[in-house]
Protein backbone atom coordinates (compact mmCIF):
# COMPACT_ATOMS: atom_id res chain seq x y z
CA UNK A 1 0.00 0.00 0.00
CA UNK A 2 1.44 3.32 -1.11
CA UNK A 3 0.60 6.07 1.38
CA UNK A 4 1.40 9.76 1.23
CA UNK A 5 4.73 10.98 2.56
CA UNK A 6 3.30 12.83 5.55
CA UNK A 7 6.12 15.37 5.59
CA UNK A 8 4.91 16.66 2.22
CA UNK A 9 1.31 17.21 3.32
CA UNK A 10 0.20 20.83 3.29
CA UNK A 11 -3.58 20.43 2.86
CA UNK A 12 -6.04 18.26 4.76
CA UNK A 13 -9.81 17.81 4.68
CA UNK A 14 -12.27 17.99 7.57
CA UNK A 15 -15.57 16.31 6.80
CA UNK A 16 -18.06 17.96 9.12
CA UNK A 17 -17.64 21.35 10.81
CA UNK A 18 -19.43 20.92 14.12
CA UNK A 19 -17.78 21.21 17.52
CA UNK A 20 -15.41 18.29 16.87
CA UNK A 21 -14.80 18.83 13.16
CA UNK A 22 -14.37 22.56 13.65
CA UNK A 23 -11.99 21.91 16.54
CA UNK A 24 -9.92 19.66 14.29
CA UNK A 25 -9.91 22.33 11.59
CA UNK A 26 -8.61 24.93 14.06
CA UNK A 27 -5.89 22.54 15.21
CA UNK A 28 -4.77 21.71 11.67
CA UNK A 29 -4.62 25.44 10.86
CA UNK A 30 -2.44 26.01 13.92
CA UNK A 31 -0.08 23.31 12.64
CA UNK A 32 0.44 25.35 9.47
CA UNK A 33 -1.86 23.29 7.25
CA UNK A 34 -4.51 24.45 4.81
CA UNK A 35 -7.93 22.96 5.50
CA UNK A 36 -10.76 22.09 3.16
CA UNK A 37 -14.02 21.63 5.02
CA UNK A 38 -17.04 19.74 3.73
CA UNK A 39 -20.30 20.56 5.46
CA UNK A 40 -23.68 20.89 3.72
CA UNK A 41 -25.20 23.20 6.37
CA UNK A 42 -25.79 26.74 5.05
CA UNK A 43 -24.33 28.26 8.22
CA UNK A 44 -21.22 26.03 8.25
CA UNK A 45 -18.82 28.82 7.26
CA UNK A 46 -20.12 31.26 9.84
CA UNK A 47 -20.05 28.59 12.55
CA UNK A 48 -16.52 27.54 11.69
CA UNK A 49 -15.25 31.13 11.61
CA UNK A 50 -16.56 31.69 15.13
CA UNK A 51 -15.03 28.46 16.42
CA UNK A 52 -11.62 29.19 14.91
CA UNK A 53 -11.67 32.77 16.26
CA UNK A 54 -12.50 31.48 19.75
CA UNK A 55 -9.82 28.76 19.61
CA UNK A 56 -7.00 30.86 18.14
CA UNK A 57 -5.92 32.65 21.35
CA UNK A 58 -5.45 29.28 23.09
CA UNK A 59 -3.63 27.82 20.11
CA UNK A 60 -1.41 30.90 19.94
CA UNK A 61 -0.49 30.56 23.60
CA UNK A 62 0.36 26.89 23.15
CA UNK A 63 2.50 27.76 20.12
CA UNK A 64 1.72 28.05 16.42
CA UNK A 65 3.63 26.30 13.68
CA UNK A 66 5.55 28.46 11.24
CA UNK A 67 3.18 29.85 8.63
CA UNK A 68 0.03 29.06 10.59
CA UNK A 69 -2.89 31.06 9.19
CA UNK A 70 -6.31 30.99 10.84
CA UNK A 71 -7.92 32.03 7.57
CA UNK A 72 -6.40 29.23 5.44
CA UNK A 73 -9.66 27.30 5.16
CA UNK A 74 -12.47 26.93 2.66
CA UNK A 75 -15.93 25.39 2.98
CA UNK A 76 -17.32 23.11 0.28
CA UNK A 77 -20.70 21.50 -0.27
CA UNK A 78 -19.33 19.09 -2.89
CA UNK A 79 -17.49 16.22 -1.19
CA UNK A 80 -15.25 15.32 -4.14
CA UNK A 81 -14.20 18.94 -4.46
CA UNK A 82 -13.33 19.15 -0.77
CA UNK A 83 -11.21 15.98 -0.96
CA UNK A 84 -9.34 16.78 -4.16
CA UNK A 85 -5.59 16.52 -3.64
CA UNK A 86 -5.63 16.43 0.17
CA UNK A 87 -3.06 14.40 2.07
CA UNK A 88 -5.29 13.35 4.98
CA UNK A 89 -9.00 13.29 5.81
CA UNK A 90 -10.59 13.67 9.26
CA UNK A 91 -14.28 12.71 9.33
CA UNK A 92 -16.34 14.17 12.17
CA UNK A 93 -19.97 13.60 11.23
CA UNK A 94 -22.65 13.19 13.93
CA UNK A 95 -22.77 9.87 15.81
CA UNK A 96 -25.29 8.19 13.54
CA UNK A 97 -24.12 4.79 12.34
CA UNK A 98 -25.99 4.71 9.03
CA UNK A 99 -24.84 8.25 8.24
CA UNK A 100 -21.22 7.41 9.00
CA UNK A 101 -21.37 4.20 6.97
CA UNK A 102 -22.66 6.07 3.92
CA UNK A 103 -20.33 9.02 4.35
CA UNK A 104 -17.19 6.95 4.93
CA UNK A 105 -17.97 4.90 1.83
CA UNK A 106 -18.28 8.10 -0.19
CA UNK A 107 -15.02 9.42 1.27
CA UNK A 108 -13.24 6.13 0.61
CA UNK A 109 -14.30 6.29 -3.03
CA UNK A 110 -13.45 9.98 -3.58
CA UNK A 111 -10.33 10.61 -1.48
CA UNK A 112 -6.87 10.39 -3.08
CA UNK A 113 -5.68 6.78 -3.23
CA UNK A 114 -2.71 7.48 -0.95
CA UNK A 115 -4.63 9.41 1.75
CA UNK A 116 -5.48 7.86 5.11
CA UNK A 117 -8.97 8.62 6.41
CA UNK A 118 -9.48 9.13 10.15
CA UNK A 119 -12.84 9.06 11.91
CA UNK A 120 -13.61 11.06 15.05
CA UNK A 121 -16.26 8.60 16.21
CA UNK A 122 -16.64 8.49 19.96
CA UNK A 123 -18.10 5.00 20.21
CA UNK A 124 -18.53 3.05 16.98
CA UNK A 125 -15.97 0.51 15.81
CA UNK A 126 -14.35 0.97 12.42
CA UNK A 127 -15.42 -2.56 11.52
CA UNK A 128 -19.09 -1.61 11.70
CA UNK A 129 -18.64 1.89 10.25
CA UNK A 130 -16.71 0.55 7.24
CA UNK A 131 -19.25 -2.04 6.11
CA UNK A 132 -20.60 0.00 3.19
CA UNK A 133 -17.12 1.10 2.16
CA UNK A 134 -15.89 -2.51 2.16
CA UNK A 135 -18.69 -3.43 -0.23
CA UNK A 136 -18.37 -0.41 -2.52
CA UNK A 137 -14.77 0.81 -2.26
CA UNK A 138 -12.59 -1.91 -0.69
CA UNK A 139 -9.30 -0.19 -1.55
CA UNK A 140 -10.45 2.94 0.23
CA UNK A 141 -11.86 0.94 3.14
CA UNK A 142 -8.36 -0.37 3.85
CA UNK A 143 -7.36 3.23 4.68
CA UNK A 144 -10.18 3.88 7.19
CA UNK A 145 -8.87 4.34 10.73
CA UNK A 146 -10.45 5.56 13.97
CA UNK A 147 -8.73 8.71 15.21
CA UNK A 148 -10.79 9.41 18.31
CA UNK A 149 -10.01 12.83 19.81
CA UNK A 150 -11.03 14.36 23.11
CA UNK A 151 -13.07 17.55 23.10
CA UNK A 152 -11.96 20.14 22.22
CA UNK A 153 -9.55 18.63 19.67
CA UNK A 154 -7.64 21.90 19.31
CA UNK A 155 -6.72 21.85 23.00
CA UNK A 156 -6.71 18.29 24.40
CA UNK A 157 -3.79 16.28 22.97
CA UNK A 158 -5.21 12.74 23.28
CA UNK A 159 -6.07 10.73 20.16
CA UNK A 160 -6.95 7.02 20.32
CA UNK A 161 -6.06 5.19 17.10
CA UNK A 162 -7.37 1.78 16.05
CA UNK A 163 -8.28 0.06 12.80
CA UNK A 164 -11.10 -2.27 11.87
CA UNK A 165 -11.13 -5.79 10.47
CA UNK A 166 -10.55 -4.48 6.94
CA UNK A 167 -8.09 -1.71 7.80
CA UNK A 168 -4.55 -2.24 6.56
CA UNK A 169 -1.96 -2.33 9.34
CA UNK A 170 0.10 0.14 7.35
CA UNK A 171 -2.76 2.66 7.51
CA UNK A 172 -3.01 2.34 11.30
CA UNK A 173 0.75 2.78 11.66
CA UNK A 174 0.65 5.79 9.35
CA UNK A 175 -2.21 7.41 11.28
CA UNK A 176 -0.49 6.94 14.64
CA UNK A 177 2.70 8.49 13.26
CA UNK A 178 0.78 11.33 11.59
CA UNK A 179 -1.10 12.35 14.72
CA UNK A 180 2.16 12.22 16.66
CA UNK A 181 3.91 14.33 14.03
CA UNK A 182 1.31 17.10 14.34
CA UNK A 183 1.65 17.18 18.13
CA UNK A 184 -0.98 14.79 19.45
CA UNK A 185 -0.56 12.29 22.29
CA UNK A 186 -1.41 8.99 20.61
CA UNK A 187 -2.67 5.76 22.13
CA UNK A 188 -2.41 3.05 19.48
CA UNK A 189 -4.99 0.58 20.72
CA UNK A 190 -4.29 -3.13 20.41
CA UNK A 191 -7.87 -4.03 19.51
CA UNK A 192 -11.29 -2.50 18.91
CA UNK A 193 -13.19 -1.65 22.08
CA UNK A 194 -16.67 -0.06 22.20
CA UNK A 195 -16.26 3.49 23.50
CA UNK A 196 -12.45 3.14 23.34
CA UNK A 197 -10.43 3.64 26.55
CA UNK A 198 -10.89 7.20 27.73
CA UNK A 199 -14.62 7.36 27.01
CA UNK A 200 -15.28 4.17 28.95
CA UNK A 201 -13.52 5.60 31.99
CA UNK A 202 -15.19 8.98 31.62
CA UNK A 203 -18.59 7.34 31.15
CA UNK A 204 -18.27 5.37 34.39
CA UNK A 205 -17.73 8.61 36.32
CA UNK A 206 -20.58 10.30 34.44
CA UNK A 207 -23.05 7.52 35.22
CA UNK A 208 -22.25 7.65 38.92
CA UNK A 209 -22.70 11.45 38.86
CA UNK A 210 -26.15 11.03 37.28
CA UNK A 211 -27.12 8.54 39.98
CA UNK A 212 -26.10 11.04 42.67
CA UNK A 213 -28.25 13.79 41.16
CA UNK A 214 -31.14 11.39 40.52
CA UNK A 215 -31.09 10.34 44.19
CA UNK A 216 -30.61 13.86 45.53
CA UNK A 217 -27.21 12.92 46.94
CA UNK A 218 -25.12 15.70 45.39
CA UNK A 219 -25.39 18.79 43.19
CA UNK A 220 -23.56 19.49 39.94
CA UNK A 221 -21.28 21.96 41.71
CA UNK A 222 -20.42 19.48 44.47
CA UNK A 223 -19.71 16.73 41.95
CA UNK A 224 -17.44 18.92 39.83
CA UNK A 225 -15.55 20.34 42.82
CA UNK A 226 -15.04 16.85 44.24
CA UNK A 227 -12.95 16.19 41.11
CA UNK A 228 -11.31 19.57 40.41
CA UNK A 229 -10.21 19.98 44.04
CA UNK A 230 -9.62 16.29 44.66
CA UNK A 231 -8.40 13.48 42.39
CA UNK A 232 -8.41 15.75 39.34
CA UNK A 233 -5.37 17.55 40.74
CA UNK A 234 -3.37 14.33 40.45
CA UNK A 235 -4.69 13.19 37.09
CA UNK A 236 -2.78 15.64 34.84
CA UNK A 237 0.41 13.86 35.91
CA UNK A 238 -0.70 10.49 37.25
CA UNK A 239 -3.66 8.57 35.88
CA UNK A 240 -5.79 6.29 38.06
CA UNK A 241 -3.36 3.37 37.84
CA UNK A 242 -0.25 5.22 39.07
CA UNK A 243 -2.39 7.15 41.56
CA UNK A 244 -3.39 3.90 43.24
CA UNK A 245 0.14 2.57 42.88
CA UNK A 246 1.37 5.47 45.04
CA UNK A 247 -1.56 4.99 47.42
CA UNK A 248 0.03 1.66 48.38
CA UNK A 249 3.05 3.40 49.87
CA UNK A 250 6.38 1.62 49.50
CA UNK A 251 4.48 -1.57 48.69
CA UNK A 252 2.99 0.08 45.62
CA UNK A 253 0.09 -1.41 43.72
CA UNK A 254 0.56 -4.87 45.22
CA UNK A 255 0.02 -3.54 48.75
CA UNK A 256 -2.89 -1.39 47.59
CA UNK A 257 -4.71 -4.34 46.04
CA UNK A 258 -4.00 -6.62 49.00
CA UNK A 259 -5.14 -4.00 51.51
CA UNK A 260 -8.07 -2.36 49.75
CA UNK A 261 -9.12 -5.18 47.44
CA UNK A 262 -12.04 -6.32 49.63
CA UNK A 263 -13.60 -2.83 49.37
CA UNK A 264 -14.09 -3.40 45.64
CA UNK A 265 -17.17 -5.38 46.65
CA UNK A 266 -18.57 -2.49 48.66
CA UNK A 267 -21.71 -0.93 47.15
CA UNK A 268 -19.98 2.35 46.31
CA UNK A 269 -20.69 2.47 42.60
CA UNK A 270 -23.68 1.86 40.35
CA UNK A 271 -22.23 1.36 36.88
CA UNK A 272 -25.61 0.80 35.23
CA UNK A 273 -26.85 4.15 33.96
CA UNK A 274 -30.02 5.51 35.56
CA UNK A 275 -33.06 5.91 33.32
CA UNK A 276 -32.92 9.36 31.81
CA UNK A 277 -36.40 10.48 32.80
CA UNK A 278 -37.63 14.03 32.23
CA UNK A 279 -37.33 14.55 35.97
CA UNK A 280 -33.63 13.55 35.96
CA UNK A 281 -32.96 15.51 32.79
CA UNK A 282 -34.47 18.67 34.27
CA UNK A 283 -32.71 18.13 37.60
CA UNK A 284 -29.32 17.88 35.87
CA UNK A 285 -29.94 20.94 33.70
CA UNK A 286 -31.17 23.01 36.66
CA UNK A 287 -28.22 21.95 38.81
CA UNK A 288 -25.73 22.86 36.09
CA UNK A 289 -27.47 26.20 35.49
CA UNK A 290 -27.12 26.94 39.19
CA UNK A 291 -23.45 25.94 39.14
CA UNK A 292 -22.58 28.19 36.17
CA UNK A 293 -23.93 31.25 37.99
CA UNK A 294 -25.05 32.98 34.81
CA UNK A 295 -21.80 32.60 32.88
CA UNK A 296 -22.24 32.13 29.13
CA UNK A 297 -20.93 29.18 27.13
CA UNK A 298 -18.28 31.41 25.52
CA UNK A 299 -17.14 32.63 28.96
CA UNK A 300 -16.90 29.06 30.22
CA UNK A 301 -14.95 27.98 27.11
CA UNK A 302 -12.41 30.76 27.65
CA UNK A 303 -12.03 29.80 31.31
CA UNK A 304 -11.66 26.12 30.41
CA UNK A 305 -9.06 26.84 27.75
CA UNK A 306 -7.03 29.03 30.12
CA UNK A 307 -7.14 26.32 32.78
CA UNK A 308 -6.02 23.54 30.43
CA UNK A 309 -3.22 25.69 29.03
CA UNK A 310 -1.97 26.50 32.54
CA UNK A 311 -1.96 22.82 33.52
CA UNK A 312 -0.26 21.71 30.30
CA UNK A 313 2.42 24.38 30.60
CA UNK A 314 2.97 23.69 34.31
CA UNK A 315 3.52 19.97 33.91
CA UNK A 316 5.06 19.90 30.44
CA UNK A 317 8.65 19.85 31.68
CA UNK A 318 8.18 17.10 34.25
CA UNK A 319 5.57 14.83 32.70
CA UNK A 320 8.07 13.17 30.38
CA UNK A 321 9.89 11.79 33.41
CA UNK A 322 6.93 9.59 34.37
CA UNK A 323 6.11 6.20 32.83
CA UNK A 324 3.94 6.69 29.78
CA UNK A 325 3.96 10.47 30.22
CA UNK A 326 4.44 12.87 27.35
CA UNK A 327 3.35 16.33 26.34
Beta strands, then each sheet from edge to edge (+ up, - down):
strand 1: 11-15
strand 2: 34-38
strand 3: 73-76
strand 4: 88-91
strand 5: 116-119
strand 6: 144-149
strand 7: 158-163
strand 8: 185-188
sheet 1: 3+ 2+ 1+ 4+ 5+ 6+ 7- 8-
end
